Amino acid sequence: MLELEYYNETNEDISDIFFDELLGIINENFDYIFPNQVNKKQDYLITCTLINDALMQKINKEQRGVNKTTDVVSLSYLNDSFPGQNVIGEIFISVPTAKKQAKERGHETLTEIKFLFVHGVLHILGYEHQTEKDFQIMMELTNEILKSA
């Protein structure tokens, strides 16, 4: 089961209840989406931090070597060991970029943030979208999870 630590480094009023509900839906699908090589009887922790574009650009440059902002960066520690902890990843979501994308796509900012959060969790769990087939699998999982949200 996944547990969440949530941080909001922006001035936006986004309740942690929003993420708790999403996490509940992800945990309902836990056995289905969690990698087989991981002990599913253990609890795991992820963090999610809402940030601005300047900090996202810095994180994106440090972690991915890309010197520009982006919507979400996920850092997976699934195969790393943290003594005494079960931290499996971190998610950083740029709220200004999420707002912009929501407007472009014609939906609410919270809808976009939901999508980015689920997308980030799937990346932490090892899902990637380097190929079209992988992209389709990841999008189907994301949409399936979001249907319940």
C-alpha positions in Angstrom: 0.0 0.0 0.0 1.2 3.5 -0.8 1.3 6.3 1.7 1.8 10.0 0.8 3.6 13.0 2.2 2.3 16.1 0.5 3.9 19.5 0.4 2.6 22.7 -1.2 5.4 25.2 -2.0 3.1 27.5 -3.9 0.5 30.1 -2.9 -2.3 27.9 -4.5 -4.9 26.6 -2.1 -4.9 22.9 -2.9 -6.0 20.6 -0.1 -4.1 17.5 0.8 -7.5 15.8 0.9 -7.4 16.0 -2.9 -4.3 13.8 -3.0 -5.5 11.5 -0.2 -8.6 10.7 -2.4 -6.3 10.0 -5.4 -4.0 7.9 -3.3 -7.0 5.9 -2.2 -7.9 5.1 -5.8 -4.4 4.2 -6.6 -4.3 1.8 -3.6 -7.6 0.2 -4.8 -5.6 -0.7 -7.9 -2.4 -1.5 -6.0 -2.2 -5.2 -6.8 -2.8 -4.5 -10.5 -0.4 -1.6 -11.0 2.4 -2.4 -8.5 5.4 -4.3 -9.9 5.6 -8.0 -9.2 9.1 -7.9 -7.9 8.1 -5.8 -4.9 6.6 -7.1 -1.6 3.0 -6.0 -1.8 2.4 -6.6 1.9 4.7 -3.8 2.8 3.7 -0.1 3.0 5.6 2.3 0.8 6.0 6.1 0.9 6.0 8.7 -1.9 6.1 12.4 -1.6 4.4 15.0 -3.8 5.4 18.6 -3.9 3.6 21.4 -5.7 6.2 23.9 -6.9 6.6 26.9 -9.3 8.2 26.9 -12.7 11.6 28.3 -11.5 12.1 25.4 -9.1 10.8 22.9 -11.6 13.4 24.2 -14.1 16.1 23.7 -11.5 15.0 20.2 -10.7 14.6 19.3 -14.3 18.1 20.5 -15.1 19.6 18.6 -12.1 17.7 15.4 -12.6 17.3 15.1 -16.3 19.8 17.6 -17.8 17.0 19.6 -19.4 17.3 23.3 -18.6 13.6 24.3 -18.9 10.5 23.8 -16.9 8.1 20.9 -17.3 4.8 19.8 -15.9 5.9 16.9 -13.7 9.2 15.2 -12.6 9.1 11.8 -10.9 12.1 10.4 -9.1 11.8 6.7 -8.5 13.8 5.0 -5.8 12.0 1.7 -6.2 15.2 -0.2 -6.7 17.2 1.7 -4.2 17.5 1.0 -0.5 16.8 3.5 2.2 17.7 2.0 5.6 14.7 2.0 7.9 12.4 3.7 5.3 10.3 2.6 2.5 10.5 5.7 0.4 10.0 4.7 -3.3 9.8 8.1 -5.0 9.1 11.8 -5.2 6.8 13.7 -7.5 7.2 17.4 -8.3 4.3 19.1 -10.1 4.6 22.6 -11.5 1.3 24.4 -10.7 1.8 27.2 -13.3 2.5 24.7 -16.0 -0.4 22.6 -15.0 -2.7 25.7 -15.1 -1.4 26.5 -18.6 -2.0 23.0 -19.8 -5.4 22.8 -18.3 -6.5 26.0 -20.1 -5.1 24.6 -23.4 -6.9 21.3 -22.9 -10.2 22.9 -21.8 -10.4 21.5 -18.3 -9.9 22.5 -14.7 -6.5 22.9 -13.2 -7.3 20.2 -10.6 -8.1 17.8 -13.4 -4.6 18.4 -14.8 -2.9 18.0 -11.5 -4.8 14.7 -10.9 -3.5 13.5 -14.2 0.1 14.6 -13.5 0.0 13.0 -10.0 -1.2 9.6 -11.3 1.3 9.8 -14.2 4.0 10.5 -11.7 3.0 7.6 -9.5 3.1 5.3 -12.5 6.6 6.5 -13.4 7.7 5.8 -9.8 6.3 2.3 -10.1 8.4 1.7 -13.2 6.1 2.5 -16.1 7.6 4.4 -19.0 6.5 5.7 -22.3 9.6 5.5 -24.6 7.6 3.6 -27.2 4.1 4.1 -28.6 3.0 0.8 -27.1 4.4 1.8 -23.6 2.7 5.2 -24.0 -0.7 3.5 -24.7 -0.3 1.2 -21.7 0.5 4.1 -19.4 -2.3 6.2 -20.8 -4.8 3.4 -20.4 -3.7 2.8 -16.8 -3.9 6.5 -16.0 -7.4 6.9 -17.5 -8.6 3.8 -15.7 -7.4 5.1 -12.4 -8.8 8.6 -13.1 -12.3 7.2 -14.0 -12.7 6.4 -10.3 -11.6 9.8 -9.2 
